[in-house]
Amino acid sequence: MHGLAAAALACVLALAGPAQAQSEAPQVPAGVAVIDQGRLITDTAMGRALEQRFQAASRALIAENREIEAALEAEERALTVRRANIEPAEFRRLASEFDAKVEGIRNAQEAKSRTLTRQRDEERQRIVEQALPILARLMQDREALVLIDRASVVISRDAADITDEAIARLDALTPPAPATEEAPEPAGTPEGGAAPSGPGALLPPVSVPPAVGTAPETPDDRPQSPAATP
């Protein structure tokens, strides 16, 4: 009898051992962690400061483009009025110069837009690079061998996501951002047609509608609208 009791007790202990080890196991199997790269940029202090700078530059460019557009509209109307008092050849020359001026301004504004977007992308990449040591430490803490972007995950447990902790640790290492100043109002178009300086453009190319109330014009004599310029 004693032998049977001892054997039964041994079986109970053998079954209880794995069950206890299983209850103490981590919620997420070691080897995989998940990160939301978008939130790592947009929800961090550095990311929010970057977006504020980008939006300020955008507003400045919107105002700048509107001033440029108004100036070009006025210039086109004046050129149309002059048409009745100058030779057709002279009008065509002035119209050609106006088209070239508009095209130059458009190219300058588009270059500013590309520059602004590129700078934002580069700063976003720097945020990710600064977060890499933090992500590596979190992976080490989780005993994770792989870090996967949430955009590539079909389904996962919340415990696998380290985004919130990564954001908190990155913010803890980020010095407070200085107060941002409102961007000054942009100047109008300078003489000679050069585009005013300022932050990158976000709007489409400057568009100038045809003058209202003017006499019909032939295709050869009509100044080309910037919107129609290839």
C-alpha positions, 0 to 999 in steps of 0.5 A: 500500500505504501508503495502505491501511495508513493507512486501516486504522489510522484505522478501528482508532482510530475503533473503539477510541475509543468502546470506551474511552469506554464502559469509562470511563463510570459504572456507573449512567446519569446522571439517576436515583438511588434512596433507601430512605426507611424506612431513612433514618429507622430506620437513622440515629442520630436515627431509632434515638434516636427509636424508643427514646423512642417505645418508652419512652413506650409501655411507660409507657402500658402500665403506666399503662393496666394500673393504670387497668384494675385500679382500675376493676375494683375500683371496679366490683366495689365498686359491684356489692356496694353494689347490694344495700344501696341503692335502685335509683334510687341504683344507676342514678345511681352506675352512670351516673357510673361509665360517664361516668368510664370514658368520660372515661378512655378518651377521655383515653388515646386522645388520648394515643395520638394525640399520641404517634403524631403526635409520632413522625411529626413527628420522622420528617419532621424527620429527612427534612428534615435529610437533604435537603441531603445528598441534594441533594449526593449527587445532584449527585455522581452527576449525578442529576436525579431521586431515587426512593424504593425503594418505587416502584422495580420493579428497579434496580442497587445502584449507583443506591442512595445510602441507605447513603452518605446515612445515613453522612453524616447520622450524621456530622452528628448529635451523640451522643444523651444517655443515656435514663432509664427512664420512672418508673412511672405513678401510679394513677387520681386521685380524681374519675376524671381520667386520670393524666398521662403519655406517649401511650397505645398500648393499646386503650381500658381494658376492665373485665370484669363482676364475677365471682360477682355476682347477675344484673342487669337491663339497666336496673340493671346498670353498663355495662362500659367495654368495652361503652360505645360 
